[in-house]
Amino acid sequence: MKKTDVEDKMEIIVEKMLNPDLKDKVDAFKAEAEEIVKDVEGATIKVGVQLGAGCKYDPIKNIVPIAGGDPLTLEHVPGEVWLIDFWATWCPPCQAPMQHNEDMLKKRAADWGGKVKIIGISIDQTAEAVVKHVDAKDWKSPIHYHRAKSDCSE
């Protein structure tokens, strides 16, 4: 190929993660953009939403209290501060933060007056494993749930 030759080559890359409040717009953009470039070689569309601190989130559906009961939906209560900690009993790096959660809730209970909740959602295979672990560690202050059939950790 000579310097004066023109090559017919196009590359399109669109990549961005946006706040969840833009989910409907992101989905509409993605559907339209993917349709436009479906036959374009080298076209990449990676647009989505990602939760961050302070973001509103979709209610967490189909989680189960580790103490038992029916699956439920967690919906944020205005005026409360939630820290949601995804963890597992078999995960060594998860143990220190879970102990910290327990310690903070005990230490700050009077200051927080029930307005701050730390919610542990276990990704273990069974809730029974979580119950045994939580009991052995005496982690009674966080509110514990098992992911069960929820898609919340995706």
CYANA upper distance limits for C-alpha pairs under 8 A (distance plus 0.5 A):
  1 MET  CA      5 ASP  CA      6.86
 10 MET  CA     41 GLU  CA      8.24
 10 MET  CA     42 GLY  CA      7.72
 11 GLU  CA     41 GLU  CA      7.88
 11 GLU  CA     42 GLY  CA      5.61
 11 GLU  CA     43 ALA  CA      6.30
 12 ILE  CA     42 GLY  CA      6.89
 12 ILE  CA     43 ALA  CA      5.06
 12 ILE  CA     44 THR  CA      6.59
 13 ILE  CA     42 GLY  CA      8.47
 13 ILE  CA     43 ALA  CA      6.40
 13 ILE  CA     44 THR  CA      5.28
 13 ILE  CA     45 ILE  CA      6.58
 13 ILE  CA     46 LYS  CA      8.48
 14 VAL  CA     44 THR  CA      6.68
 14 VAL  CA     45 ILE  CA      5.37
 14 VAL  CA     46 LYS  CA      6.47
 14 VAL  CA     47 VAL  CA      7.49
 15 GLU  CA     44 THR  CA      8.37
 15 GLU  CA     45 ILE  CA      6.61
 15 GLU  CA     46 LYS  CA      5.04
 15 GLU  CA     47 VAL  CA      5.80
 16 LYS  CA     46 LYS  CA      6.99
 16 LYS  CA     47 VAL  CA      5.41
 16 LYS  CA     48 GLY  CA      7.15
 17 MET  CA     47 VAL  CA      6.23
 17 MET  CA     48 GLY  CA      5.43
 17 MET  CA     49 VAL  CA      5.55
 17 MET  CA     50 GLN  CA      6.46
 18 LEU  CA     22 LEU  CA      7.33
 18 LEU  CA     26 VAL  CA      8.47
 18 LEU  CA     47 VAL  CA      8.27
 18 LEU  CA     48 GLY  CA      6.76
 18 LEU  CA     49 VAL  CA      5.15
 18 LEU  CA     50 GLN  CA      6.56
 19 ASN  CA     23 LYS  CA      7.94
 19 ASN  CA     49 VAL  CA      5.93
 19 ASN  CA     50 GLN  CA      6.30
 19 ASN  CA     51 LEU  CA      6.90
 19 ASN  CA     52 GLY  CA      8.08
 19 ASN  CA     55 CYS  CA      7.60
 20 PRO  CA     49 VAL  CA      5.63
 20 PRO  CA     50 GLN  CA      6.60
 20 PRO  CA     51 LEU  CA      6.74
 20 PRO  CA     55 CYS  CA      7.49
 20 PRO  CA     56 LYS  CA      7.44
 20 PRO  CA     57 TYR  CA      7.36
 21 ASP  CA     55 CYS  CA      8.42
 21 ASP  CA     56 LYS  CA      7.67
 22 LEU  CA     26 VAL  CA      6.51
 22 LEU  CA     49 VAL  CA      7.91
 23 LYS  CA     27 ASP  CA      6.53
 23 LYS  CA     48 GLY  CA      8.00
 23 LYS  CA     49 VAL  CA      6.71
 24 ASP  CA     28 ALA  CA      6.70
 25 LYS  CA     29 PHE  CA      6.54
 26 VAL  CA     30 LYS  CA      6.48
 26 VAL  CA     47 VAL  CA      7.35
 26 VAL  CA     48 GLY  CA      6.82
 26 VAL  CA     49 VAL  CA      7.96
 27 ASP  CA     31 ALA  CA      6.65
 27 ASP  CA     48 GLY  CA      8.12
 28 ALA  CA     32 GLU  CA      6.75
 29 PHE  CA     33 ALA  CA      6.39
 30 LYS  CA     34 GLU  CA      6.37
 30 LYS  CA     45 ILE  CA      7.74
 30 LYS  CA     47 VAL  CA      7.16
 31 ALA  CA     35 GLU  CA      6.76
 32 GLU  CA     36 ILE  CA      6.86
 33 ALA  CA     37 VAL  CA      6.82
 33 ALA  CA     45 ILE  CA      8.00
 34 GLU  CA     38 LYS  CA      6.09
 34 GLU  CA     45 ILE  CA      7.35
 37 VAL  CA     43 ALA  CA      6.83
 38 LYS  CA     43 ALA  CA      8.30
 51 LEU  CA     55 CYS  CA      6.38
 51 LEU  CA     56 LYS  CA      8.19
 51 LEU  CA     57 TYR  CA      7.48
 59 PRO  CA     73 THR  CA      6.84
 59 PRO  CA     74 LEU  CA      6.05
 59 PRO  CA     75 GLU  CA      5.44
 59 PRO  CA     76 HIS  CA      7.93
 60 ILE  CA     73 THR  CA      5.87
 60 ILE  CA     74 LEU  CA      5.51
 60 ILE  CA     75 GLU  CA      7.34
 60 ILE  CA    150 SER  CA      7.94
 60 ILE  CA    152 CYS  CA      6.43
 61 LYS  CA     71 PRO  CA      8.18
 61 LYS  CA     72 LEU  CA      6.58
 61 LYS  CA     73 THR  CA      4.73
 61 LYS  CA     74 LEU  CA      6.98
 61 LYS  CA    150 SER  CA      6.36
 61 LYS  CA    151 ASP  CA      8.21
 61 LYS  CA    152 CYS  CA      7.82
 62 ASN  CA     71 PRO  CA      5.20
 62 ASN  CA     72 LEU  CA      5.64
 62 ASN  CA     73 THR  CA      6.42
 62 ASN  CA    147 ARG  CA      7.98
 62 ASN  CA    148 ALA  CA      7.50
 62 ASN  CA    149 LYS  CA      6.55
 62 ASN  CA    150 SER  CA      5.28
 63 ILE  CA     71 PRO  CA      5.65
 63 ILE  CA     72 LEU  CA      6.07
 63 ILE  CA     73 THR  CA      7.17
 63 ILE  CA     74 LEU  CA      8.48
 63 ILE  CA    145 TYR  CA      6.81
 63 ILE  CA    146 HIS  CA      6.31
 63 ILE  CA    147 ARG  CA      5.47
 63 ILE  CA    148 ALA  CA      6.20
 63 ILE  CA    149 LYS  CA      7.40
 63 ILE  CA    150 SER  CA      6.15
 64 VAL  CA     68 GLY  CA      7.22
 64 VAL  CA     69 GLY  CA      7.06
 64 VAL  CA     70 ASP  CA      6.77
 64 VAL  CA     71 PRO  CA      5.11
 64 VAL  CA     72 LEU  CA      6.74
 64 VAL  CA    145 TYR  CA      5.88
 64 VAL  CA    146 HIS  CA      5.72
 64 VAL  CA    147 ARG  CA      7.18
 64 VAL  CA    148 ALA  CA      6.92
 65 PRO  CA     69 GLY  CA      6.87
 65 PRO  CA     70 ASP  CA      8.38
 65 PRO  CA     71 PRO  CA      8.08
 65 PRO  CA    144 HIS  CA      6.70
 65 PRO  CA    145 TYR  CA      4.84
 65 PRO  CA    146 HIS  CA      6.69
 66 ILE  CA    127 ALA  CA      5.93
 66 ILE  CA    128 GLU  CA      7.84
 66 ILE  CA    130 VAL  CA      7.48
 66 ILE  CA    131 VAL  CA      6.66
 66 ILE  CA    144 HIS  CA      6.53
 66 ILE  CA    145 TYR  CA      5.60
 66 ILE  CA    146 HIS  CA      6.26
 67 ALA  CA    131 VAL  CA      7.67
 76 HIS  CA     80 GLU  CA      8.02
 76 HIS  CA     82 TRP  CA      8.35
 79 GLY  CA    115 LYS  CA      7.53
 80 GLU  CA    115 LYS  CA      5.25
 80 GLU  CA    116 VAL  CA      6.28
 80 GLU  CA    117 LYS  CA      7.87
 81 VAL  CA    115 LYS  CA      6.65
 81 VAL  CA    116 VAL  CA      5.18
 81 VAL  CA    117 LYS  CA      6.74
 82 TRP  CA    116 VAL  CA      6.38
 82 TRP  CA    117 LYS  CA      5.41
 82 TRP  CA    118 ILE  CA      6.29
 82 TRP  CA    119 ILE  CA      7.56
 83 LEU  CA    116 VAL  CA      8.42
 83 LEU  CA    117 LYS  CA      6.90
 83 LEU  CA    118 ILE  CA      5.32
 83 LEU  CA    119 ILE  CA      6.61
 84 ILE  CA    118 ILE  CA      6.53
 84 ILE  CA    119 ILE  CA      5.29
 84 ILE  CA    120 GLY  CA      6.48
 84 ILE  CA    121 ILE  CA      7.65
 85 ASP  CA    118 ILE  CA      7.85
 85 ASP  CA    119 ILE  CA      6.57
 85 ASP  CA    120 GLY  CA      5.32
 85 ASP  CA    121 ILE  CA      6.61
 86 PHE  CA    120 GLY  CA      6.45
 86 PHE  CA    121 ILE  CA      5.36
 86 PHE  CA    122 SER  CA      6.32
 86 PHE  CA    123 ILE  CA      7.45
 86 PHE  CA    153 SER  CA      7.94
 87 TRP  CA     91 CYS  CA      7.67
 87 TRP  CA     94 CYS  CA      6.23
 87 TRP  CA    120 GLY  CA      7.39
 87 TRP  CA    121 ILE  CA      6.79
 87 TRP  CA    122 SER  CA      5.50
 87 TRP  CA    123 ILE  CA      6.65
 88 ALA  CA     94 CYS  CA      7.18
 88 ALA  CA    122 SER  CA      5.68
 88 ALA  CA    123 ILE  CA      5.93
 88 ALA  CA    124 ASP  CA      5.87
 88 ALA  CA    130 VAL  CA      8.29
 89 THR  CA     94 CYS  CA      8.13
 89 THR  CA     95 GLN  CA      8.07
 89 THR  CA    122 SER  CA      8.17
 89 THR  CA    124 ASP  CA      7.22
 89 THR  CA    129 ALA  CA      7.87
 89 THR  CA    130 VAL  CA      6.92
 89 THR  CA    133 HIS  CA      7.02
 90 TRP  CA    124 ASP  CA      8.26
 91 CYS  CA     95 GLN  CA      7.53
 93 PRO  CA     97 PRO  CA      8.23
 94 CYS  CA     98 MET  CA      6.81
 95 GLN  CA     99 GLN  CA      6.74
 96 ALA  CA    100 HIS  CA      6.62
 97 PRO  CA    101 ASN  CA      6.61
 98 MET  CA    102 GLU  CA      6.86
 98 MET  CA    120 GLY  CA      8.49
 98 MET  CA    139 TRP  CA      8.37
 99 GLN  CA    103 ASP  CA      6.68
 99 GLN  CA    139 TRP  CA      7.67
100 HIS  CA    104 MET  CA      6.48
101 ASN  CA    105 LEU  CA      6.71
101 ASN  CA    118 ILE  CA      7.31
101 ASN  CA    142 PRO  CA      7.35
102 GLU  CA    106 LYS  CA      6.86
102 GLU  CA    139 TRP  CA      6.28
102 GLU  CA    140 LYS  CA      7.71
102 GLU  CA    141 SER  CA      6.06
102 GLU  CA    142 PRO  CA      6.70
103 ASP  CA    107 LYS  CA      6.51
104 MET  CA    108 ARG  CA      6.32
104 MET  CA    109 ALA  CA      8.44
105 LEU  CA    109 ALA  CA      5.94
105 LEU  CA    118 ILE  CA      8.20
105 LEU  CA    141 SER  CA      6.68
105 LEU  CA    142 PRO  CA      7.77
106 LYS  CA    141 SER  CA      7.46
108 ARG  CA    112 TRP  CA      6.46
109 ALA  CA    113 GLY  CA      6.45
109 ALA  CA    114 GLY  CA      7.41
112 TRP  CA    116 VAL  CA      6.32
117 LYS  CA    142 PRO  CA      7.51
117 LYS  CA    143 ILE  CA      7.94
118 ILE  CA    142 PRO  CA      5.55
118 ILE  CA    143 ILE  CA      6.82
119 ILE  CA    142 PRO  CA      6.06
119 ILE  CA    143 ILE  CA      5.25
119 ILE  CA    144 HIS  CA      6.45
119 ILE  CA    145 TYR  CA      8.05
120 GLY  CA    142 PRO  CA      6.91
120 GLY  CA    143 ILE  CA      6.51
120 GLY  CA    144 HIS  CA      5.28
120 GLY  CA    145 TYR  CA      6.64
121 ILE  CA    144 HIS  CA      6.54
121 ILE  CA    145 TYR  CA      5.31
121 ILE  CA    146 HIS  CA      5.99
121 ILE  CA    147 ARG  CA      6.52
122 SER  CA    127 ALA  CA      8.41
122 SER  CA    130 VAL  CA      7.59
122 SER  CA    144 HIS  CA      8.03
122 SER  CA    145 TYR  CA      6.73
122 SER  CA    146 HIS  CA      5.33
122 SER  CA    147 ARG  CA      6.28
123 ILE  CA    146 HIS  CA      7.00
123 ILE  CA    147 ARG  CA      6.00
123 ILE  CA    148 ALA  CA      8.22
123 ILE  CA    153 SER  CA      8.25
124 ASP  CA    129 ALA  CA      7.64
124 ASP  CA    130 VAL  CA      7.53
124 ASP  CA    146 HIS  CA      7.81
124 ASP  CA    147 ARG  CA      8.20
125 GLN  CA    129 ALA  CA      8.25
125 GLN  CA    148 ALA  CA      8.36
126 THR  CA    130 VAL  CA      7.61
126 THR  CA    146 HIS  CA      8.01
126 THR  CA    148 ALA  CA      8.02
127 ALA  CA    131 VAL  CA      6.78
127 ALA  CA    145 TYR  CA      8.46
127 ALA  CA    146 HIS  CA      6.07
127 ALA  CA    148 ALA  CA      8.25
128 GLU  CA    132 LYS  CA      6.81
129 ALA  CA    133 HIS  CA      6.75
130 VAL  CA    134 VAL  CA      6.43
130 VAL  CA    146 HIS  CA      8.20
131 VAL  CA    135 ASP  CA      6.49
132 LYS  CA    136 ALA  CA      6.57
133 HIS  CA    137 LYS  CA      6.65
134 VAL  CA    138 ASP  CA      6.21
134 VAL  CA    139 TRP  CA      5.66
134 VAL  CA    140 LYS  CA      7.66
135 ASP  CA    139 TRP  CA      7.12
135 ASP  CA    140 LYS  CA      8.15
147 ARG  CA    151 ASP  CA      8.23
147 ARG  CA    152 CYS  CA      7.77
147 ARG  CA    153 SER  CA      8.18
